[in-house]
Amino acid sequence: MCLICNQIEIYGNHGKGPVWWYPMEKMYSDECRVEGDELEQMKNKLLVELEKLL
């Protein structure tokens, strides 16, 4: 299962906490990798937020 809505399953403080509490094997699994349109949407959202800071 991937990180969804800032939830890290049962790890950490009732499933909420810093990302380093989540097992590295799960975080970097191919199942969590975004590709295609979803990746482009995420990149565009990041660019919009970065441009707000400049």
All heavy atoms as TSV, in Angstrom:
chain	resi	resn	atom	element	x	y	z
A	1	MET	N	N	0.847	-1.175	0.000
A	1	MET	CA	C	0.000	0.000	0.000
A	1	MET	C	C	0.888	1.232	0.000
A	1	MET	O	O	1.899	1.287	0.667
A	1	MET	CB	C	-0.906	-0.016	1.223
A	1	MET	CG	C	-1.760	1.226	1.341
A	1	MET	SD	S	-2.942	1.118	2.678
A	1	MET	CE	C	-4.216	0.254	1.807
A	2	CYS	N	N	0.495	2.251	-0.712
A	2	CYS	CA	C	1.280	3.476	-0.835
A	2	CYS	C	C	0.816	4.527	0.149
A	2	CYS	O	O	-0.210	4.392	0.795
A	2	CYS	CB	C	1.142	4.027	-2.247
A	2	CYS	SG	S	1.805	2.917	-3.478
A	3	LEU	N	N	1.574	5.583	0.227
A	3	LEU	CA	C	1.202	6.710	1.080
A	3	LEU	C	C	-0.029	7.389	0.502
A	3	LEU	O	O	-0.014	7.837	-0.629
A	3	LEU	CB	C	2.340	7.721	1.167
A	3	LEU	CG	C	3.634	7.211	1.762
A	3	LEU	CD1	C	4.691	8.300	1.705
A	3	LEU	CD2	C	3.439	6.771	3.176
A	4	ILE	N	N	-1.090	7.463	1.251
A	4	ILE	CA	C	-2.330	8.073	0.793
A	4	ILE	C	C	-2.804	9.038	1.858
A	4	ILE	O	O	-2.944	8.671	3.017
A	4	ILE	CB	C	-3.413	7.002	0.527
A	4	ILE	CG1	C	-2.942	6.048	-0.570
A	4	ILE	CG2	C	-4.731	7.659	0.135
A	4	ILE	CD1	C	-3.827	4.844	-0.752
A	5	CYS	N	N	-3.040	10.269	1.467
A	5	CYS	CA	C	-3.557	11.292	2.382
A	5	CYS	C	C	-2.703	11.407	3.641
A	5	CYS	O	O	-3.234	11.451	4.747
A	5	CYS	CB	C	-5.006	11.011	2.752
A	5	CYS	SG	S	-6.101	10.988	1.345
A	6	ASN	N	N	-1.397	11.384	3.475
A	6	ASN	CA	C	-0.448	11.523	4.583
A	6	ASN	C	C	-0.550	10.402	5.610
A	6	ASN	O	O	-0.096	10.544	6.728
A	6	ASN	CB	C	-0.597	12.882	5.271
A	6	ASN	CG	C	-0.317	14.013	4.328
A	6	ASN	OD1	O	0.539	13.899	3.468
A	6	ASN	ND2	N	-1.037	15.098	4.476
A	7	GLN	N	N	-1.143	9.299	5.255
A	7	GLN	CA	C	-1.237	8.156	6.160
A	7	GLN	C	C	-0.066	7.218	5.876
A	7	GLN	O	O	0.263	6.964	4.732
A	7	GLN	CB	C	-2.546	7.398	5.943
A	7	GLN	CG	C	-3.782	8.223	6.208
A	7	GLN	CD	C	-3.894	8.636	7.667
A	7	GLN	OE1	O	-3.699	7.822	8.555
A	7	GLN	NE2	N	-4.190	9.889	7.898
A	8	ILE	N	N	0.556	6.717	6.903
A	8	ILE	CA	C	1.649	5.765	6.712
A	8	ILE	C	C	1.303	4.434	7.373
A	8	ILE	O	O	2.090	3.870	8.113
A	8	ILE	CB	C	2.995	6.328	7.200
A	8	ILE	CG1	C	2.939	6.787	8.646
A	8	ILE	CG2	C	3.474	7.437	6.303
A	8	ILE	CD1	C	4.307	7.162	9.218
A	9	GLU	N	N	0.102	3.962	7.088
A	9	GLU	CA	C	-0.393	2.680	7.587
A	9	GLU	C	C	-0.266	2.611	9.100
A	9	GLU	O	O	-0.651	3.515	9.797
A	9	GLU	CB	C	0.338	1.531	6.887
A	9	GLU	CG	C	0.089	1.476	5.410
A	9	GLU	CD	C	0.829	0.341	4.747
A	9	GLU	OE1	O	1.331	-0.556	5.454
A	9	GLU	OE2	O	0.892	0.342	3.519
A	10	ILE	N	N	0.316	1.536	9.604
A	10	ILE	CA	C	0.408	1.337	11.054
A	10	ILE	C	C	1.721	1.829	11.632
A	10	ILE	O	O	1.967	1.682	12.811
A	10	ILE	CB	C	0.249	-0.158	11.398
A	10	ILE	CG1	C	1.333	-0.982	10.715
A	10	ILE	CG2	C	-1.141	-0.638	11.036
A	10	ILE	CD1	C	1.401	-2.427	11.170
A	11	TYR	N	N	2.562	2.431	10.798
A	11	TYR	CA	C	3.881	2.845	11.255
A	11	TYR	C	C	3.813	4.199	11.946
A	11	TYR	O	O	3.039	5.057	11.580
A	11	TYR	CB	C	4.851	2.893	10.074
A	11	TYR	CG	C	4.924	1.583	9.362
A	11	TYR	CD1	C	4.156	1.354	8.235
A	11	TYR	CD2	C	5.715	0.556	9.845
A	11	TYR	CE1	C	4.188	0.122	7.593
A	11	TYR	CE2	C	5.759	-0.671	9.212
A	11	TYR	CZ	C	4.989	-0.885	8.084
A	11	TYR	OH	O	5.017	-2.092	7.466
A	12	GLY	N	N	4.635	4.380	12.953
A	12	GLY	CA	C	4.706	5.668	13.626
A	12	GLY	C	C	3.595	5.871	14.634
A	12	GLY	O	O	3.157	4.952	15.312
A	13	ASN	N	N	3.099	7.071	14.711
A	13	ASN	CA	C	2.103	7.483	15.696
A	13	ASN	C	C	0.699	7.263	15.141
A	13	ASN	O	O	0.107	8.164	14.568
A	13	ASN	CB	C	2.340	8.948	16.061
A	13	ASN	CG	C	1.401	9.451	17.114
A	13	ASN	OD1	O	0.779	8.672	17.821
A	13	ASN	ND2	N	1.289	10.759	17.219
A	14	HIS	N	N	0.168	6.069	15.295
A	14	HIS	CA	C	-1.161	5.717	14.780
A	14	HIS	C	C	-1.269	5.993	13.289
A	14	HIS	O	O	-2.279	6.498	12.799
A	14	HIS	CB	C	-2.264	6.465	15.532
A	14	HIS	CG	C	-2.227	6.229	17.008
A	14	HIS	ND1	N	-2.547	5.013	17.576
A	14	HIS	CD2	C	-1.870	7.050	18.024
A	14	HIS	CE1	C	-2.409	5.096	18.886
A	14	HIS	NE2	N	-1.993	6.316	19.188
A	15	GLY	N	N	-0.215	5.705	12.540
A	15	GLY	CA	C	-0.233	5.872	11.095
A	15	GLY	C	C	0.072	7.269	10.615
A	15	GLY	O	O	0.008	7.545	9.432
A	16	LYS	N	N	0.413	8.178	11.503
A	16	LYS	CA	C	0.764	9.542	11.107
A	16	LYS	C	C	2.127	9.868	11.698
A	16	LYS	O	O	2.360	9.627	12.871
A	16	LYS	CB	C	-0.271	10.543	11.603
A	16	LYS	CG	C	-1.627	10.333	10.995
A	16	LYS	CD	C	-2.620	11.350	11.483
A	16	LYS	CE	C	-3.973	11.067	10.862
A	16	LYS	NZ	N	-4.988	12.019	11.314
A	17	GLY	N	N	2.983	10.397	10.865
A	17	GLY	CA	C	4.302	10.749	11.360
A	17	GLY	C	C	5.261	11.018	10.231
A	17	GLY	O	O	4.867	11.050	9.072
A	18	PRO	N	N	6.534	11.184	10.546
A	18	PRO	CA	C	7.522	11.501	9.519
A	18	PRO	C	C	7.719	10.346	8.543
A	18	PRO	O	O	7.538	9.179	8.887
A	18	PRO	CB	C	8.800	11.775	10.311
A	18	PRO	CG	C	8.552	11.344	11.692
A	18	PRO	CD	C	7.095	11.149	11.874
A	19	VAL	N	N	8.104	10.709	7.338
A	19	VAL	CA	C	8.250	9.720	6.276
A	19	VAL	C	C	9.305	8.672	6.608
A	19	VAL	O	O	9.214	7.539	6.168
A	19	VAL	CB	C	8.537	10.431	4.931
A	19	VAL	CG1	C	9.907	11.054	4.928
A	19	VAL	CG2	C	8.361	9.495	3.775
A	20	TRP	N	N	10.305	9.022	7.421
A	20	TRP	CA	C	11.357	8.040	7.717
A	20	TRP	C	C	10.857	6.902	8.606
A	20	TRP	O	O	11.563	5.939	8.815
A	20	TRP	CB	C	12.598	8.700	8.304
A	20	TRP	CG	C	12.381	9.506	9.541
A	20	TRP	CD1	C	12.329	9.050	10.821
A	20	TRP	CD2	C	12.173	10.906	9.608
A	20	TRP	NE1	N	12.105	10.086	11.685
A	20	TRP	CE2	C	12.002	11.249	10.959
A	20	TRP	CE3	C	12.110	11.917	8.654
A	20	TRP	CZ2	C	11.778	12.546	11.389
A	20	TRP	CZ3	C	11.885	13.199	9.079
A	20	TRP	CH2	C	11.727	13.504	10.435
A	21	TRP	N	N	9.650	7.002	9.128
A	21	TRP	CA	C	9.081	5.887	9.888
A	21	TRP	C	C	8.512	4.822	8.960
A	21	TRP	O	O	8.224	3.722	9.384
A	21	TRP	CB	C	7.971	6.373	10.805
A	21	TRP	CG	C	8.446	7.149	11.991
A	21	TRP	CD1	C	9.736	7.360	12.391
A	21	TRP	CD2	C	7.638	7.839	12.930
A	21	TRP	NE1	N	9.780	8.123	13.514
A	21	TRP	CE2	C	8.489	8.438	13.873
A	21	TRP	CE3	C	6.273	8.014	13.071
A	21	TRP	CZ2	C	8.018	9.184	14.940
A	21	TRP	CZ3	C	5.814	8.760	14.123
A	21	TRP	CH2	C	6.676	9.341	15.053
A	22	TYR	N	N	8.309	5.145	7.704
A	22	TYR	CA	C	7.749	4.209	6.732
A	22	TYR	C	C	8.883	3.361	6.161
A	22	TYR	O	O	9.951	3.891	5.822
A	22	TYR	CB	C	7.059	4.990	5.610
A	22	TYR	CG	C	6.102	4.183	4.786
A	22	TYR	CD1	C	4.898	3.757	5.326
A	22	TYR	CD2	C	6.384	3.851	3.470
A	22	TYR	CE1	C	4.009	3.026	4.580
A	22	TYR	CE2	C	5.503	3.115	2.712
A	22	TYR	CZ	C	4.316	2.706	3.273
A	22	TYR	OH	O	3.430	1.976	2.533
A	23	PRO	N	N	8.699	2.055	6.040
A	23	PRO	CA	C	9.782	1.188	5.547
A	23	PRO	C	C	10.249	1.582	4.143
A	23	PRO	O	O	9.437	1.790	3.248
A	23	PRO	CB	C	9.147	-0.204	5.527
A	23	PRO	CG	C	7.996	-0.123	6.457
A	23	PRO	CD	C	7.503	1.287	6.400
A	24	MET	N	N	11.553	1.670	3.957
A	24	MET	CA	C	12.132	2.084	2.687
A	24	MET	C	C	11.700	1.156	1.549
A	24	MET	O	O	11.464	1.606	0.436
A	24	MET	CB	C	13.656	2.107	2.787
A	24	MET	CG	C	14.306	2.781	1.610
A	24	MET	SD	S	16.112	2.906	1.595
A	24	MET	CE	C	16.619	2.634	3.232
A	25	GLU	N	N	11.581	-0.135	1.823
A	25	GLU	CA	C	11.216	-1.091	0.786
A	25	GLU	C	C	9.827	-0.777	0.218
A	25	GLU	O	O	9.577	-0.944	-0.965
A	25	GLU	CB	C	11.213	-2.528	1.334
A	25	GLU	CG	C	12.544	-2.983	1.862
A	25	GLU	CD	C	12.828	-2.480	3.280
A	25	GLU	OE1	O	11.883	-2.203	4.051
A	25	GLU	OE2	O	14.013	-2.338	3.606
A	26	LYS	N	N	8.918	-0.351	1.082
A	26	LYS	CA	C	7.573	-0.009	0.631
A	26	LYS	C	C	7.554	1.344	-0.071
A	26	LYS	O	O	6.873	1.527	-1.069
A	26	LYS	CB	C	6.594	0.008	1.799
A	26	LYS	CG	C	6.308	-1.359	2.350
A	26	LYS	CD	C	5.240	-1.296	3.400
A	26	LYS	CE	C	4.881	-2.688	3.859
A	26	LYS	NZ	N	3.640	-2.697	4.609
A	27	MET	N	N	8.311	2.290	0.450
A	27	MET	CA	C	8.318	3.641	-0.114
A	27	MET	C	C	8.838	3.636	-1.547
A	27	MET	O	O	8.335	4.363	-2.402
A	27	MET	CB	C	9.191	4.556	0.740
A	27	MET	CG	C	9.154	5.993	0.299
A	27	MET	SD	S	10.245	7.083	1.232
A	27	MET	CE	C	9.920	6.643	2.905
A	28	TYR	N	N	9.842	2.835	-1.826
A	28	TYR	CA	C	10.467	2.834	-3.138
A	28	TYR	C	C	9.996	1.696	-4.036
A	28	TYR	O	O	10.584	1.457	-5.080
A	28	TYR	CB	C	11.991	2.787	-3.001
A	28	TYR	CG	C	12.547	4.038	-2.405
A	28	TYR	CD1	C	13.085	4.051	-1.128
A	28	TYR	CD2	C	12.513	5.239	-3.103
A	28	TYR	CE1	C	13.588	5.215	-0.575
A	28	TYR	CE2	C	13.008	6.407	-2.555
A	28	TYR	CZ	C	13.547	6.388	-1.301
A	28	TYR	OH	O	14.040	7.537	-0.747
A	29	SER	N	N	8.924	1.015	-3.673
A	29	SER	CA	C	8.430	-0.086	-4.493
A	29	SER	C	C	7.832	0.442	-5.797
A	29	SER	O	O	7.354	1.577	-5.876
A	29	SER	CB	C	7.387	-0.906	-3.732
A	29	SER	OG	O	6.176	-0.203	-3.642
A	30	ASP	N	N	7.859	-0.369	-6.823
A	30	ASP	CA	C	7.290	0.012	-8.115
A	30	ASP	C	C	5.800	0.308	-8.010
A	30	ASP	O	O	5.261	1.074	-8.802
A	30	ASP	CB	C	7.522	-1.089	-9.141
A	30	ASP	CG	C	8.984	-1.170	-9.572
A	30	ASP	OD1	O	9.698	-0.161	-9.406
A	30	ASP	OD2	O	9.397	-2.230	-10.072
A	31	GLU	N	N	5.148	-0.291	-7.051
A	31	GLU	CA	C	3.714	-0.092	-6.827
A	31	GLU	C	C	3.390	1.366	-6.487
A	31	GLU	O	O	2.304	1.860	-6.777
A	31	GLU	CB	C	3.302	-1.024	-5.684
A	31	GLU	CG	C	1.930	-0.898	-5.166
A	31	GLU	CD	C	1.715	-1.913	-4.051
A	31	GLU	OE1	O	1.964	-3.105	-4.271
A	31	GLU	OE2	O	1.286	-1.496	-2.974
A	32	CYS	N	N	4.339	2.075	-5.913
A	32	CYS	CA	C	4.135	3.476	-5.516
A	32	CYS	C	C	4.618	4.469	-6.567
A	32	CYS	O	O	4.479	5.668	-6.376
A	32	CYS	CB	C	4.855	3.754	-4.199
A	32	CYS	SG	S	4.113	2.933	-2.806
A	33	ARG	N	N	5.167	3.988	-7.645
A	33	ARG	CA	C	5.737	4.868	-8.673
A	33	ARG	C	C	4.625	5.455	-9.537
A	33	ARG	O	O	3.780	4.730	-10.039
A	33	ARG	CB	C	6.701	4.069	-9.537
A	33	ARG	CG	C	7.515	4.890	-10.497
A	33	ARG	CD	C	8.462	4.007	-11.300
A	33	ARG	NE	N	9.161	3.059	-10.460
A	33	ARG	CZ	C	10.412	3.215	-10.023
A	33	ARG	NH1	N	11.082	4.273	-10.367
A	33	ARG	NH2	N	10.975	2.305	-9.263
A	34	VAL	N	N	4.635	6.762	-9.711
A	34	VAL	CA	C	3.652	7.403	-10.586
A	34	VAL	C	C	4.262	7.591	-11.972
A	34	VAL	O	O	5.462	7.808	-12.113
A	34	VAL	CB	C	3.171	8.766	-10.034
A	34	VAL	CG1	C	2.304	8.578	-8.839
A	34	VAL	CG2	C	4.329	9.675	-9.728
A	35	GLU	N	N	3.427	7.484	-12.987
A	35	GLU	CA	C	3.888	7.593	-14.361
A	35	GLU	C	C	2.838	8.299	-15.203
A	35	GLU	O	O	1.710	8.502	-14.774
A	35	GLU	CB	C	4.143	6.203	-14.953
A	35	GLU	CG	C	5.248	5.426	-14.267
A	35	GLU	CD	C	5.402	4.021	-14.815
A	35	GLU	OE1	O	4.440	3.503	-15.412
A	35	GLU	OE2	O	6.479	3.451	-14.632
A	36	GLY	N	N	3.221	8.662	-16.397
A	36	GLY	CA	C	2.292	9.191	-17.386
A	36	GLY	C	C	1.596	10.470	-16.965
A	36	GLY	O	O	2.223	11.406	-16.460
A	37	ASP	N	N	0.290	10.497	-17.176
A	37	ASP	CA	C	-0.513	11.695	-16.904
A	37	ASP	C	C	-0.476	12.105	-15.444
A	37	ASP	O	O	-0.429	13.292	-15.129
A	37	ASP	CB	C	-1.972	11.472	-17.332
A	37	ASP	CG	C	-2.118	11.405	-18.845
A	37	ASP	OD1	O	-1.231	11.917	-19.552
A	37	ASP	OD2	O	-3.133	10.849	-19.313
A	38	GLU	N	N	-0.504	11.129	-14.554
A	38	GLU	CA	C	-0.486	11.446	-13.127
A	38	GLU	C	C	0.826	12.155	-12.748
A	38	GLU	O	O	0.818	13.135	-11.999
A	38	GLU	CB	C	-0.658	10.182	-12.297
A	38	GLU	CG	C	-0.785	10.445	-10.819
A	38	GLU	CD	C	-0.983	9.181	-9.994
A	38	GLU	OE1	O	-0.893	8.063	-10.533
A	38	GLU	OE2	O	-1.235	9.331	-8.794
A	39	LEU	N	N	1.931	11.695	-13.307
A	39	LEU	CA	C	3.225	12.321	-13.051
A	39	LEU	C	C	3.247	13.747	-13.610
A	39	LEU	O	O	3.715	14.671	-12.949
A	39	LEU	CB	C	4.350	11.492	-13.654
A	39	LEU	CG	C	5.760	12.049	-13.502
A	39	LEU	CD1	C	6.121	12.231	-12.037
A	39	LEU	CD2	C	6.759	11.139	-14.204
A	40	GLU	N	N	2.731	13.936	-14.807
A	40	GLU	CA	C	2.690	15.274	-15.408
A	40	GLU	C	C	1.841	16.226	-14.575
A	40	GLU	O	O	2.206	17.386	-14.375
A	40	GLU	CB	C	2.169	15.202	-16.839
A	40	GLU	CG	C	3.150	14.604	-17.812
A	40	GLU	CD	C	4.471	15.348	-17.867
A	40	GLU	OE1	O	4.465	16.600	-17.900
A	40	GLU	OE2	O	5.513	14.681	-17.864
A	41	GLN	N	N	0.712	15.752	-14.072
A	41	GLN	CA	C	-0.148	16.583	-13.228
A	41	GLN	C	C	0.579	16.987	-11.951
A	41	GLN	O	O	0.506	18.148	-11.516
A	41	GLN	CB	C	-1.437	15.855	-12.881
A	41	GLN	CG	C	-2.381	15.697	-14.048
A	41	GLN	CD	C	-3.595	14.849	-13.700
A	41	GLN	OE1	O	-3.741	14.375	-12.564
A	41	GLN	NE2	N	-4.469	14.653	-14.667
A	42	MET	N	N	1.284	16.047	-11.345
A	42	MET	CA	C	2.025	16.345	-10.118
A	42	MET	C	C	3.130	17.362	-10.386
A	42	MET	O	O	3.341	18.286	-9.596
A	42	MET	CB	C	2.609	15.052	-9.531
A	42	MET	CG	C	1.561	14.107	-8.995
A	42	MET	SD	S	2.252	12.527	-8.478
A	42	MET	CE	C	3.002	12.998	-6.938
A	43	LYS	N	N	3.832	17.214	-11.499
A	43	LYS	CA	C	4.895	18.149	-11.854
A	43	LYS	C	C	4.328	19.549	-12.099
A	43	LYS	O	O	4.922	20.550	-11.682
A	43	LYS	CB	C	5.646	17.644	-13.076
A	43	LYS	CG	C	6.546	16.466	-12.762
A	43	LYS	CD	C	7.090	15.720	-13.956
A	43	LYS	CE	C	7.602	16.479	-15.099
A	43	LYS	NZ	N	8.170	15.645	-16.175
A	44	ASN	N	N	3.191	19.624	-12.770
A	44	ASN	CA	C	2.568	20.923	-13.033
A	44	ASN	C	C	2.124	21.600	-11.743
A	44	ASN	O	O	2.296	22.808	-11.579
A	44	ASN	CB	C	1.399	20.777	-14.000
A	44	ASN	CG	C	1.851	20.473	-15.405
A	44	ASN	OD1	O	2.958	20.808	-15.802
A	44	ASN	ND2	N	0.992	19.807	-16.170
A	45	LYS	N	N	1.552	20.840	-10.829
A	45	LYS	CA	C	1.140	21.407	-9.542
A	45	LYS	C	C	2.348	21.924	-8.766
A	45	LYS	O	O	2.293	22.988	-8.149
A	45	LYS	CB	C	0.399	20.363	-8.703
A	45	LYS	CG	C	-0.988	20.052	-9.205
A	45	LYS	CD	C	-1.650	18.999	-8.345
A	45	LYS	CE	C	-3.009	18.629	-8.866
A	45	LYS	NZ	N	-3.652	17.579	-8.051
A	46	LEU	N	N	3.436	21.169	-8.789
A	46	LEU	CA	C	4.662	21.598	-8.115
A	46	LEU	C	C	5.197	22.886	-8.736
A	46	LEU	O	O	5.584	23.815	-8.019
A	46	LEU	CB	C	5.717	20.493	-8.181
A	46	LEU	CG	C	7.067	20.811	-7.565
A	46	LEU	CD1	C	6.939	21.152	-6.085
A	46	LEU	CD2	C	8.015	19.643	-7.771
A	47	LEU	N	N	5.204	22.963	-10.063
A	47	LEU	CA	C	5.686	24.155	-10.748
A	47	LEU	C	C	4.856	25.385	-10.373
A	47	LEU	O	O	5.412	26.452	-10.109
A	47	LEU	CB	C	5.657	23.934	-12.262
A	47	LEU	CG	C	6.174	25.083	-13.115
A	47	LEU	CD1	C	7.616	25.410	-12.775
A	47	LEU	CD2	C	6.022	24.758	-14.587
A	48	VAL	N	N	3.549	25.225	-10.319
A	48	VAL	CA	C	2.661	26.340	-9.938
A	48	VAL	C	C	3.012	26.834	-8.534
A	48	VAL	O	O	3.124	28.034	-8.297
A	48	VAL	CB	C	1.182	25.913	-10.028
A	48	VAL	CG1	C	0.272	26.920	-9.343
A	48	VAL	CG2	C	0.767	25.727	-11.477
A	49	GLU	N	N	3.194	25.906	-7.604
A	49	GLU	CA	C	3.515	26.289	-6.223
A	49	GLU	C	C	4.896	26.941	-6.136
A	49	GLU	O	O	5.078	27.902	-5.385
A	49	GLU	CB	C	3.434	25.086	-5.290
A	49	GLU	CG	C	2.029	24.525	-5.132
A	49	GLU	CD	C	1.045	25.552	-4.599
A	49	GLU	OE1	O	1.405	26.304	-3.662
A	49	GLU	OE2	O	-0.077	25.613	-5.125
A	50	LEU	N	N	5.853	26.446	-6.889
A	50	LEU	CA	C	7.196	27.039	-6.887
A	50	LEU	C	C	7.183	28.445	-7.481
A	50	LEU	O	O	7.870	29.340	-6.987
A	50	LEU	CB	C	8.181	26.160	-7.654
A	50	LEU	CG	C	8.568	24.851	-6.981
A	50	LEU	CD1	C	9.391	23.993	-7.914
A	50	LEU	CD2	C	9.309	25.112	-5.686
A	51	GLU	N	N	6.400	28.642	-8.534
A	51	GLU	CA	C	6.312	29.962	-9.150
A	51	GLU	C	C	5.690	30.985	-8.204
A	51	GLU	O	O	6.017	32.168	-8.273
A	51	GLU	CB	C	5.526	29.882	-10.452
A	51	GLU	CG	C	6.327	29.223	-11.560
A	51	GLU	CD	C	5.552	29.053	-12.844
A	51	GLU	OE1	O	4.299	29.153	-12.824
A	51	GLU	OE2	O	6.193	28.806	-13.880
A	52	LYS	N	N	4.826	30.547	-7.309
A	52	LYS	CA	C	4.234	31.448	-6.321
A	52	LYS	C	C	5.306	32.008	-5.378
A	52	LYS	O	O	5.162	33.104	-4.856
A	52	LYS	CB	C	3.178	30.735	-5.490
A	52	LYS	CG	C	1.910	30.411	-6.231
A	52	LYS	CD	C	0.964	29.666	-5.319
A	52	LYS	CE	C	-0.291	29.214	-6.032
A	52	LYS	NZ	N	-1.180	28.442	-5.147
A	53	LEU	N	N	6.358	31.237	-5.167
A	53	LEU	CA	C	7.410	31.647	-4.233
A	53	LEU	C	C	8.436	32.569	-4.871
A	53	LEU	O	O	9.211	33.206	-4.160
A	53	LEU	CB	C	8.127	30.406	-3.686
A	53	LEU	CG	C	7.253	29.440	-2.884
A	53	LEU	CD1	C	8.044	28.198	-2.538
A	53	LEU	CD2	C	6.717	30.118	-1.633
A	54	LEU	N	N	8.464	32.633	-6.182
A	54	LEU	CA	C	9.473	33.450	-6.879
A	54	LEU	C	C	9.001	34.859	-7.110
A	54	LEU	O	O	7.944	35.221	-7.222
A	54	LEU	CB	C	9.849	32.810	-8.219
A	54	LEU	CG	C	10.487	31.435	-8.069
A	54	LEU	CD1	C	10.753	30.851	-9.455
A	54	LEU	CD2	C	11.787	31.512	-7.289
